[in-house]
Amino acid sequence: MAIIVNLDVMLAKRKMSLTELSEKVDITMSNLSILKTGKARAIRFSTLQAICEALECQPGDILEYRVDKE
């Protein structure tokens, strides 16, 4: 199972920098960077909600499920 984080795609669509998002949602740059690179092991719903509000998107725009190829 692979969960893909498309945060960089949504940032590009909204023409927003990671720094700007960090300021809007009050999350550190390092935590957003970990999420953006797909290295995060978990995300709080409150964090996901804040990101979605700032980017005016749905959680499914940021998170994607892909089946692992064996």
HUVEN-V131357 format. One record per pair of residues at least 12 apart in sequence whose ideal C-beta (glycine too) atoms are under 10 Angstrom apart, sorted by the first residue. I is the first residue (numbers start at 1). J is the second residue. If there is no record, write none. Layout:
# HUVEN-V131357
I;J
I;J
This chain:
# HUVEN-V131357
1;65
1;66
1;67
1;68
2;38
2;64
2;65
2;66
2;67
2;68
2;69
3;38
3;40
3;43
3;63
3;64
3;65
3;66
4;38
4;62
4;63
4;64
4;65
4;66
5;34
5;35
5;36
5;37
5;38
5;39
5;40
5;43
5;62
5;63
5;64
6;36
6;38
6;57
6;60
6;61
6;62
6;63
6;64
7;21
7;32
7;33
7;35
7;36
7;37
7;38
7;40
7;51
7;55
7;61
7;62
7;63
8;36
8;37
8;38
8;62
9;36
9;61
9;62
9;64
10;36
10;51
10;52
10;54
10;55
10;56
10;57
10;58
10;61
10;62
11;32
11;36
11;51
11;54
11;55
11;62
13;55
13;56
13;57
13;61
14;54
14;55
14;56
14;57
16;54
16;55
18;32
18;33
18;35
18;36
19;32
20;54
21;36
21;50
21;51
21;54
21;55
22;54
23;54
24;50
24;51
24;53
24;54
24;55
25;46
25;47
25;48
25;49
25;50
25;51
25;52
25;53
25;54
25;55
26;47
26;50
26;54
27;47
27;50
27;51
27;54
31;43
31;47
32;47
32;51
35;47
35;48
35;51
35;62
36;62
43;59
43;62
43;63
45;59
48;62
48;63
